[in-house]
């Protein structure tokens, strides 16, 4: 199958160039820092709850360690995901390799699938490495694994959406910097658009709230899988990939 | 095998090619010849399904490049200009990827890759990164990926560019060996390459096809008469008169005097070689022959004549001789 060839090539290229190593190192460094700060704060609060037992009832690991960690990681993804996707199409266009890639007997959809799944696999691996943090917590105290898993599902869906948007922007330009910043800009816009809901009312308020990304992350980190959130992510991914496919195909008919 | 009919491509207001039509029979090697920017690469990009034409039809192996692109792409090997490859992959890994993308069966991949590696003389570079290769090796890796999958049709855009003379000879021999089982269309602006490698020639200039056929056909078409340049020490008028008397001679035009002799351009009908008779005539009359050679028979002359003729036509009507060979100012 054609998509497997593209998938394997992209994975190889991620690790053949410094991209994967740089993104992995810094993501783990930053997320590790967040985790250690959150965990130190939590252990400090647990100490104090010995003195003042009324605090103790609020000290859930899910609420005070994992939830803030997931929120912070989703913000970090906002910066890191565009760096994973920016090269996918822009680099091939710039170097001309797209001319060969698109003249192999591989459908455009398979090219897109191979590239998207490669980026997604890389991201899933990155996310899997952060499982060390809940693992560490479980060495000291009891962890509720249900909300941890839904939290990871939320991060995975958020990342998959970011990746789809990144791939779309990369397919529109041959400049990697434009692809990276463009994707970041779009994602940031969808991140902050929800703030406008504070001052809006009626339908506008509902729409602004619905399209805002953070609105949909929170439920997962509290252990709730809401179909509205699932629909939001899946439809965003589908739309971005569909538009990417159109932008690829337009090469074949645009005169 | 390749059939192009009325192909036109416009980039906005710029017309890259206009009403290009030609055909290539199965198993033949055709050279696509033209100055830089004539539209060679544009035509090849359309044939390889990378880019659509504005109008016109192109068929490869019986399939339309626009509506049956996937079928065409299964049957072609394409080497774009400057061989764009992934610099971060080792040669072997790159070729493995191409083999898989072209749908070479898993079990056959290793053998097929080894085969093209050997054919293109890149065995000693297999584990190097593509980006670290010299231009010549990169070009050969590009050719190797085009050959993978054993495509019926090969579209090669300037395959010998950037190679050293020995490599050029090797690659030409390789391309020549493809004739018969493969149909090849290759672009170049190196004229002798076409004579050496190709069965047929298509000359394109400023987006239009100006001549096509085999090399002999083109020469006969552009130069309907055989021409001989000759220098003699003797009285100019007598010599000219005597030359005109030779059977088969159509016209005799004087050339500038040089080396103490008078020069003439003798035109004769193509089917009669008058050189022997000219020599005998000159010596019989007691004049001395300084120089005698045939002119204007190579593809190079054809190309210059055809392309320069076009340019003069389009550029300046009051200077019809611009760019023409000065020798024939008759």
Interface residues (C-beta under 8 A of the other chain):
Chain A: X2 X4 X5 X6 X8 X9 X12 X13 X16 X17 X95 X96 X97 X99 X100 X101 X102 X103 X104 X105 X106 X107 X251 X252 X253 X254 X255
Chain B: X9 X10 X45 X48 X49 X50 X51 X52 X53 X54 X66 X69 X70 X73 X74 X76 X78 X80 X82 X84 X85 X86 X87 X88 X89 X93 X97 X98 X100 X101 X102 X103 X129 X145
